[in-house]
Amino acid sequence: MAQWREVCREESFRKATSFTHRRKEIALFKLDDGVHAIANSCSHEYSPLCEGMVVGTHVYCPKHGSRFDITTGAVLDLPATSPVKTYPVKVEDGVVYVKV
């Protein structure tokens, strides 16, 4: 059963960061509407999405340029064809929690 896990303080990162929970790499992105969490690996070939370029609500894979919607996990550009998993996020008193 998924549980809320304390990850970090919101001010500890500017735009993106990542963490590992039970061998799952998860990326956090700070967007205008809040903090979002997605799987940190491109679904095409391993590449850490937290290192990709963020434009609006999209992140570009730093390896081959696939584009993903950070808010939904949807893949928007090839070569990736599968979405990435998203995770619920909440921020309370400046602390970021992710449900994993």
N, CA, C and O atoms as a GROMACS GRO file, in nm:
protein
  400
    1MET      N    1   0.084  -0.118   0.000
    1MET     CA    2   0.000   0.000   0.000
    1MET      C    3   0.089   0.125   0.000
    1MET      O    4   0.184   0.135   0.077
    2ALA      N    5   0.056   0.218  -0.086
    2ALA     CA    6   0.135   0.342  -0.096
    2ALA      C    7   0.116   0.427   0.028
    2ALA      O    8   0.008   0.433   0.086
    3GLN      N    9   0.225   0.493   0.068
    3GLN     CA   10   0.222   0.580   0.186
    3GLN      C   11   0.294   0.711   0.153
    3GLN      O   12   0.380   0.716   0.065
    4TRP      N   13   0.258   0.816   0.226
    4TRP     CA   14   0.326   0.943   0.210
    4TRP      C   15   0.463   0.935   0.274
    4TRP      O   16   0.477   0.893   0.389
    5ARG      N   17   0.565   0.975   0.198
    5ARG     CA   18   0.704   0.975   0.246
    5ARG      C   19   0.759   1.116   0.241
    5ARG      O   20   0.745   1.186   0.140
    6GLU      N   21   0.822   1.158   0.350
    6GLU     CA   22   0.888   1.288   0.352
    6GLU      C   23   1.012   1.279   0.264
    6GLU      O   24   1.094   1.189   0.280
    7VAL      N   25   1.026   1.373   0.172
    7VAL     CA   26   1.136   1.368   0.076
    7VAL      C   27   1.241   1.476   0.102
    7VAL      O   28   1.360   1.445   0.114
    8CYS      N   29   1.197   1.601   0.113
    8CYS     CA   30   1.292   1.711   0.131
    8CYS      C   31   1.216   1.837   0.167
    8CYS      O   32   1.093   1.837   0.169
    9ARG      N   33   1.289   1.942   0.195
    9ARG     CA   34   1.227   2.074   0.214
    9ARG      C   35   1.212   2.138   0.076
    9ARG      O   36   1.300   2.124  -0.009
   10GLU      N   37   1.104   2.207   0.056
   10GLU     CA   38   1.077   2.267  -0.075
   10GLU      C   39   1.187   2.364  -0.116
   10GLU      O   40   1.219   2.372  -0.235
   11GLU      N   41   1.244   2.437  -0.023
   11GLU     CA   42   1.349   2.533  -0.059
   11GLU      C   43   1.484   2.468  -0.086
   11GLU      O   44   1.579   2.536  -0.122
   12SER      N   45   1.494   2.335  -0.070
   12SER     CA   46   1.622   2.267  -0.091
   12SER      C   47   1.656   2.246  -0.239
   12SER      O   48   1.768   2.205  -0.271
   13PHE      N   49   1.561   2.274  -0.329
   13PHE     CA   50   1.592   2.264  -0.472
   13PHE      C   51   1.522   2.377  -0.546
   13PHE      O   52   1.418   2.427  -0.504
   14ARG      N   53   1.584   2.415  -0.658
   14ARG     CA   54   1.533   2.530  -0.733
   14ARG      C   55   1.430   2.489  -0.838
   14ARG      O   56   1.318   2.540  -0.838
   15LYS      N   57   1.465   2.397  -0.928
   15LYS     CA   58   1.378   2.358  -1.039
   15LYS      C   59   1.351   2.208  -1.041
   15LYS      O   60   1.238   2.165  -1.063
   16ALA      N   61   1.456   2.127  -1.018
   16ALA     CA   62   1.438   1.982  -1.024
   16ALA      C   63   1.540   1.913  -0.933
   16ALA      O   64   1.650   1.963  -0.909
   17THR      N   65   1.499   1.798  -0.884
   17THR     CA   66   1.588   1.714  -0.804
   17THR      C   67   1.536   1.571  -0.815
   17THR      O   68   1.434   1.546  -0.880
   18SER      N   69   1.604   1.479  -0.752
   18SER     CA   70   1.556   1.341  -0.754
   18SER      C   71   1.586   1.274  -0.620
   18SER      O   72   1.667   1.324  -0.541
   19PHE      N   73   1.520   1.163  -0.597
   19PHE     CA   74   1.544   1.082  -0.479
   19PHE      C   75   1.514   0.937  -0.514
   19PHE      O   76   1.449   0.909  -0.614
   20THR      N   77   1.560   0.847  -0.431
   20THR     CA   78   1.537   0.704  -0.452
   20THR      C   79   1.458   0.649  -0.335
   20THR      O   80   1.488   0.675  -0.219
   21HIS      N   81   1.355   0.573  -0.368
   21HIS     CA   82   1.276   0.503  -0.267
   21HIS      C   83   1.262   0.358  -0.311
   21HIS      O   84   1.200   0.328  -0.413
   22ARG      N   85   1.319   0.269  -0.231
   22ARG     CA   86   1.313   0.125  -0.262
   22ARG      C   87   1.349   0.096  -0.408
   22ARG      O   88   1.273   0.029  -0.478
   23ARG      N   89   1.460   0.145  -0.450
   23ARG     CA   90   1.516   0.126  -0.584
   23ARG      C   91   1.438   0.194  -0.694
   23ARG      O   92   1.466   0.173  -0.812
   24LYS      N   93   1.340   0.276  -0.661
   24LYS     CA   94   1.268   0.357  -0.760
   24LYS      C   95   1.328   0.496  -0.759
   24LYS      O   96   1.334   0.562  -0.655
   25GLU      N   97   1.374   0.540  -0.875
   25GLU     CA   98   1.424   0.677  -0.887
   25GLU      C   99   1.308   0.767  -0.926
   25GLU      O  100   1.238   0.742  -1.025
   26ILE      N  101   1.287   0.872  -0.847
   26ILE     CA  102   1.175   0.963  -0.869
   26ILE      C  103   1.228   1.105  -0.881
   26ILE      O  104   1.311   1.149  -0.801
   27ALA      N  105   1.178   1.175  -0.982
   27ALA     CA  106   1.219   1.315  -1.005
   27ALA      C  107   1.112   1.408  -0.950
   27ALA      O  108   0.992   1.382  -0.963
   28LEU      N  109   1.157   1.516  -0.888
   28LEU     CA  110   1.068   1.622  -0.842
   28LEU      C  111   1.093   1.745  -0.928
   28LEU      O  112   1.207   1.782  -0.955
   29PHE      N  113   0.984   1.809  -0.970
   29PHE     CA  114   0.994   1.931  -1.049
   29PHE      C  115   0.910   2.038  -0.983
   29PHE      O  116   0.795   2.014  -0.946
   30LYS      N  117   0.967   2.156  -0.968
   30LYS     CA  118   0.895   2.270  -0.913
   30LYS      C  119   0.844   2.354  -1.030
   30LYS      O  120   0.923   2.416  -1.102
   31LEU      N  121   0.713   2.354  -1.050
   31LEU     CA  122   0.649   2.430  -1.156
   31LEU      C  123   0.571   2.546  -1.095
   31LEU      O  124   0.563   2.559  -0.973
   32ASP      N  125   0.514   2.630  -1.180
   32ASP     CA  126   0.437   2.745  -1.131
   32ASP      C  127   0.320   2.704  -1.042
   32ASP      O  128   0.284   2.776  -0.950
   33ASP      N  129   0.261   2.586  -1.070
   33ASP     CA  130   0.145   2.542  -0.992
   33ASP      C  131   0.180   2.450  -0.876
   33ASP      O  132   0.090   2.394  -0.813
   34GLY      N  133   0.308   2.431  -0.847
   34GLY     CA  134   0.348   2.347  -0.735
   34GLY      C  135   0.454   2.245  -0.772
   34GLY      O  136   0.518   2.255  -0.877
   35VAL      N  137   0.471   2.147  -0.685
   35VAL     CA  138   0.573   2.043  -0.703
   35VAL      C  139   0.506   1.918  -0.761
   35VAL      O  140   0.398   1.880  -0.718
   36HIS      N  141   0.573   1.856  -0.858
   36HIS     CA  142   0.522   1.735  -0.923
   36HIS      C  143   0.630   1.628  -0.918
   36HIS      O  144   0.749   1.658  -0.915
   37ALA      N  145   0.587   1.501  -0.917
   37ALA     CA  146   0.681   1.389  -0.913
   37ALA      C  147   0.649   1.291  -1.025
   37ALA      O  148   0.534   1.254  -1.047
   38ILE      N  149   0.755   1.249  -1.096
   38ILE     CA  150   0.743   1.148  -1.201
   38ILE      C  151   0.862   1.053  -1.190
   38ILE      O  152   0.960   1.083  -1.122
   39ALA      N  153   0.850   0.939  -1.256
   39ALA     CA  154   0.965   0.847  -1.263
   39ALA      C  155   1.082   0.923  -1.323
   39ALA      O  156   1.065   1.000  -1.417
   40ASN      N  157   1.200   0.902  -1.268
   40ASN     CA  158   1.317   0.979  -1.311
   40ASN      C  159   1.385   0.923  -1.435
   40ASN      O  160   1.482   0.981  -1.483
   41SER      N  161   1.337   0.813  -1.488
   41SER     CA  162   1.401   0.751  -1.604
   41SER      C  163   1.315   0.764  -1.728
   41SER      O  164   1.195   0.734  -1.725
   42CYS      N  165   1.375   0.810  -1.837
   42CYS     CA  166   1.306   0.815  -1.966
   42CYS      C  167   1.258   0.674  -2.000
   42CYS      O  168   1.331   0.577  -1.979
   43SER      N  169   1.137   0.664  -2.054
   43SER     CA  170   1.081   0.533  -2.088
   43SER      C  171   1.142   0.473  -2.215
   43SER      O  172   1.118   0.356  -2.244
   44HIS      N  173   1.219   0.550  -2.289
   44HIS     CA  174   1.284   0.500  -2.411
   44HIS      C  175   1.413   0.429  -2.378
   44HIS      O  176   1.434   0.315  -2.420
   45GLU      N  177   1.498   0.495  -2.303
   45GLU     CA  178   1.628   0.439  -2.266
   45GLU      C  179   1.673   0.516  -2.143
   45GLU      O  180   1.652   0.637  -2.134
   46TYR      N  181   1.735   0.448  -2.047
   46TYR     CA  182   1.766   0.515  -1.922
   46TYR      C  183   1.839   0.647  -1.943
   46TYR      O  184   1.944   0.654  -2.007
   47SER      N  185   1.780   0.750  -1.888
   47SER     CA  186   1.840   0.882  -1.882
   47SER      C  187   1.762   0.957  -1.774
   47SER      O  188   1.639   0.957  -1.776
   48PRO      N  189   1.831   1.021  -1.680
   48PRO     CA  190   1.761   1.088  -1.570
   48PRO      C  191   1.687   1.214  -1.614
   48PRO      O  192   1.748   1.312  -1.657
   49LEU      N  193   1.556   1.210  -1.605
   49LEU     CA  194   1.474   1.322  -1.650
   49LEU      C  195   1.496   1.448  -1.567
   49LEU      O  196   1.476   1.559  -1.617
   50CYS      N  197   1.537   1.433  -1.440
   50CYS     CA  198   1.560   1.552  -1.357
   50CYS      C  199   1.675   1.637  -1.412
   50CYS      O  200   1.690   1.752  -1.371
   51GLU      N  201   1.755   1.582  -1.503
   51GLU     CA  202   1.865   1.657  -1.564
   51GLU      C  203   1.825   1.719  -1.697
   51GLU      O  204   1.906   1.786  -1.761
   52GLY      N  205   1.700   1.696  -1.739
   52GLY     CA  206   1.653   1.747  -1.867
   52GLY      C  207   1.611   1.892  -1.860
   52GLY      O  208   1.595   1.949  -1.752
   53MET      N  209   1.594   1.952  -1.977
   53MET     CA  210   1.551   2.091  -1.987
   53MET      C  211   1.400   2.099  -1.963
   53MET      O  212   1.322   2.025  -2.024
   54VAL      N  213   1.359   2.188  -1.875
   54VAL     CA  214   1.218   2.208  -1.844
   54VAL      C  215   1.169   2.333  -1.916
   54VAL      O  216   1.228   2.440  -1.904
   55VAL      N  217   1.061   2.317  -1.991
   55VAL     CA  218   0.997   2.428  -2.062
   55VAL      C  219   0.849   2.422  -2.029
   55VAL      O  220   0.779   2.331  -2.072
   56GLY      N  221   0.802   2.519  -1.954
   56GLY     CA  222   0.661   2.517  -1.911
   56GLY      C  223   0.636   2.396  -1.821
   56GLY      O  224   0.697   2.382  -1.714
   57THR      N  225   0.546   2.309  -1.865
   57THR     CA  226   0.516   2.187  -1.788
   57THR      C  227   0.576   2.062  -1.852
   57THR      O  228   0.535   1.950  -1.821
   58HIS      N  229   0.673   2.082  -1.940
   58HIS     CA  230   0.734   1.970  -2.011
   58HIS      C  231   0.882   1.957  -1.975
   58HIS      O  232   0.950   2.056  -1.948
   59VAL      N  233   0.931   1.832  -1.977
   59VAL     CA  234   1.073   1.807  -1.958
   59VAL      C  235   1.122   1.728  -2.079
   59VAL      O  236   1.056   1.636  -2.126
   60TYR      N  237   1.240   1.766  -2.128
   60TYR     CA  238   1.303   1.698  -2.240
   60TYR      C  239   1.408   1.601  -2.188
   60TYR      O  240   1.490   1.637  -2.104
   61CYS      N  241   1.404   1.478  -2.236
   61CYS     CA  242   1.505   1.380  -2.199
   61CYS      C  243   1.642   1.431  -2.246
   61CYS      O  244   1.657   1.469  -2.362
   62PRO      N  245   1.741   1.432  -2.156
   62PRO     CA  246   1.872   1.486  -2.194
   62PRO      C  247   1.948   1.396  -2.292
   62PRO      O  248   2.047   1.440  -2.350
   63LYS      N  249   1.904   1.273  -2.310
   63LYS     CA  250   1.978   1.180  -2.397
   63LYS      C  251   1.932   1.185  -2.542
   63LYS      O  252   2.014   1.202  -2.632
   64HIS      N  253   1.803   1.170  -2.568
   64HIS     CA  254   1.753   1.165  -2.705
   64HIS      C  255   1.644   1.266  -2.736
   64HIS      O  256   1.594   1.270  -2.848
   65GLY      N  257   1.606   1.350  -2.638
   65GLY     CA  258   1.513   1.458  -2.665
   65GLY      C  259   1.366   1.426  -2.655
   65GLY      O  260   1.283   1.512  -2.689
   66SER      N  261   1.328   1.306  -2.611
   66SER     CA  262   1.185   1.280  -2.591
   66SER      C  263   1.131   1.383  -2.493
   66SER      O  264   1.202   1.427  -2.403
   67ARG      N  265   1.005   1.419  -2.511
   67ARG     CA  266   0.943   1.521  -2.426
   67ARG      C  267   0.828   1.458  -2.348
   67ARG      O  268   0.748   1.383  -2.403
   68PHE      N  269   0.822   1.491  -2.219
   68PHE     CA  270   0.718   1.437  -2.131
   68PHE      C  271   0.645   1.550  -2.062
   68PHE      O  272   0.705   1.652  -2.028
   69ASP      N  273   0.515   1.530  -2.041
   69ASP     CA  274   0.436   1.624  -1.962
   69ASP      C  275   0.460   1.591  -1.815
   69ASP      O  276   0.429   1.480  -1.771
   70ILE      N  277   0.514   1.684  -1.741
   70ILE     CA  278   0.548   1.661  -1.600
   70ILE      C  279   0.422   1.639  -1.516
   70ILE      O  280   0.427   1.567  -1.417
   71THR      N  281   0.311   1.700  -1.555
   71THR     CA  282   0.190   1.690  -1.473
   71THR      C  283   0.114   1.560  -1.494
   71THR      O  284   0.040   1.517  -1.406
   72THR      N  285   0.131   1.496  -1.611
   72THR     CA  286   0.055   1.374  -1.640
   72THR      C  287   0.143   1.252  -1.668
   72THR      O  288   0.096   1.139  -1.663
   73GLY      N  289   0.270   1.276  -1.698
   73GLY     CA  290   0.360   1.166  -1.737
   73GLY      C  291   0.350   1.128  -1.884
   73GLY      O  292   0.424   1.042  -1.930
   74ALA      N  293   0.260   1.192  -1.957
   74ALA     CA  294   0.239   1.158  -2.099
   74ALA      C  295   0.364   1.186  -2.181
   74ALA      O  296   0.433   1.286  -2.160
   75VAL      N  297   0.391   1.095  -2.276
   75VAL     CA  298   0.501   1.117  -2.370
   75VAL      C  299   0.448   1.200  -2.485
   75VAL      O  300   0.340   1.173  -2.538
   76LEU      N  301   0.524   1.302  -2.525
   76LEU     CA  302   0.479   1.396  -2.627
   76LEU      C  303   0.562   1.393  -2.754
   76LEU      O  304   0.518   1.440  -2.859
   77ASP      N  305   0.684   1.338  -2.746
   77ASP     CA  306   0.772   1.333  -2.863
   77ASP      C  307   0.850   1.202  -2.864
   77ASP      O  308   0.884   1.146  -2.760
   78LEU      N  309   0.877   1.154  -2.986
   78LEU     CA  310   0.960   1.036  -3.005
   78LEU      C  311   1.104   1.069  -2.969
   78LEU      O  312   1.140   1.187  -2.965
   79PRO      N  313   1.189   0.971  -2.941
   79PRO     CA  314   1.171   0.829  -2.967
   79PRO      C  315   1.094   0.754  -2.858
   79PRO      O  316   1.057   0.638  -2.881
   80ALA      N  317   1.068   0.812  -2.742
   80ALA     CA  318   0.990   0.742  -2.640
   80ALA      C  319   0.847   0.725  -2.689
   80ALA      O  320   0.794   0.811  -2.760
   81THR      N  321   0.785   0.614  -2.653
   81THR     CA  322   0.646   0.589  -2.692
   81THR      C  323   0.558   0.556  -2.571
   81THR      O  324   0.436   0.544  -2.586
   82SER      N  325   0.617   0.540  -2.454
   82SER     CA  326   0.541   0.507  -2.334
   82SER      C  327   0.549   0.622  -2.233
   82SER      O  328   0.652   0.688  -2.222
   83PRO      N  329   0.440   0.645  -2.161
   83PRO     CA  330   0.443   0.749  -2.058
   83PRO      C  331   0.530   0.708  -1.940
   83PRO      O  332   0.570   0.592  -1.929
   84VAL      N  333   0.558   0.802  -1.852
   84VAL     CA  334   0.630   0.772  -1.728
   84VAL      C  335   0.530   0.783  -1.613
   84VAL      O  336   0.432   0.857  -1.620
   85LYS      N  337   0.556   0.708  -1.508
   85LYS     CA  338   0.468   0.705  -1.392
   85LYS      C  339   0.471   0.839  -1.318
   85LYS      O  340   0.577   0.902  -1.307
   86THR      N  341   0.356   0.882  -1.269
   86THR     CA  342   0.347   1.002  -1.186
   86THR      C  343   0.316   0.960  -1.043
   86THR      O  344   0.264   0.851  -1.019
   87TYR      N  345   0.348   1.046  -0.950
   87TYR     CA  346   0.325   1.020  -0.808
   87TYR      C  347   0.256   1.141  -0.745
   87TYR      O  348   0.290   1.255  -0.778
   88PRO      N  349   0.160   1.118  -0.654
   88PRO     CA  350   0.098   1.230  -0.583
   88PRO      C  351   0.200   1.301  -0.495
   88PRO      O  352   0.287   1.238  -0.435
   89VAL      N  353   0.187   1.433  -0.487
   89VAL     CA  354   0.277   1.516  -0.407
   89VAL      C  355   0.194   1.611  -0.322
   89VAL      O  356   0.091   1.661  -0.366
   90LYS      N  357   0.241   1.635  -0.201
   90LYS     CA  358   0.183   1.741  -0.119
   90LYS      C  359   0.296   1.813  -0.049
   90LYS      O  360   0.401   1.754  -0.020
   91VAL      N  361   0.274   1.940  -0.022
   91VAL     CA  362   0.372   2.022   0.050
   91VAL      C  363   0.302   2.076   0.174
   91VAL      O  364   0.199   2.142   0.164
   92GLU      N  365   0.358   2.045   0.290
   92GLU     CA  366   0.302   2.093   0.416
   92GLU      C  367   0.413   2.158   0.497
   92GLU      O  368   0.516   2.096   0.524
   93ASP      N  369   0.392   2.282   0.536
   93ASP     CA  370   0.489   2.356   0.615
   93ASP      C  371   0.628   2.354   0.553
   93ASP      O  372   0.729   2.346   0.623
   94GLY      N  373   0.633   2.363   0.418
   94GLY     CA  374   0.760   2.368   0.347
   94GLY      C  375   0.826   2.233   0.325
   94GLY      O  376   0.936   2.227   0.271
   95VAL      N  377   0.761   2.125   0.367
   95VAL     CA  378   0.816   1.989   0.349
   95VAL      C  379   0.742   1.920   0.236
   95VAL      O  380   0.619   1.921   0.231
   96VAL      N  381   0.818   1.859   0.143
   96VAL     CA  382   0.762   1.788   0.029
   96VAL      C  383   0.743   1.641   0.066
   96VAL      O  384   0.835   1.575   0.114
   97TYR      N  385   0.620   1.592   0.042
   97TYR     CA  386   0.587   1.452   0.064
   97TYR      C  387   0.543   1.392  -0.068
   97TYR      O  388   0.473   1.456  -0.146
   98VAL      N  389   0.585   1.267  -0.094
   98VAL     CA  390   0.544   1.196  -0.215
   98VAL      C  391   0.482   1.064  -0.172
   98VAL      O  392   0.533   0.996  -0.083
   99LYS      N  393   0.370   1.030  -0.236
   99LYS     CA  394   0.303   0.904  -0.204
   99LYS      C  395   0.362   0.794  -0.292
   99LYS      O  396   0.341   0.789  -0.413
  100VAL      N  397   0.437   0.705  -0.225
  100VAL     CA  398   0.502   0.593  -0.296
  100VAL      C  399   0.467   0.461  -0.231
  100VAL      O  400   0.513   0.356  -0.277
   0.00000   0.00000   0.00000
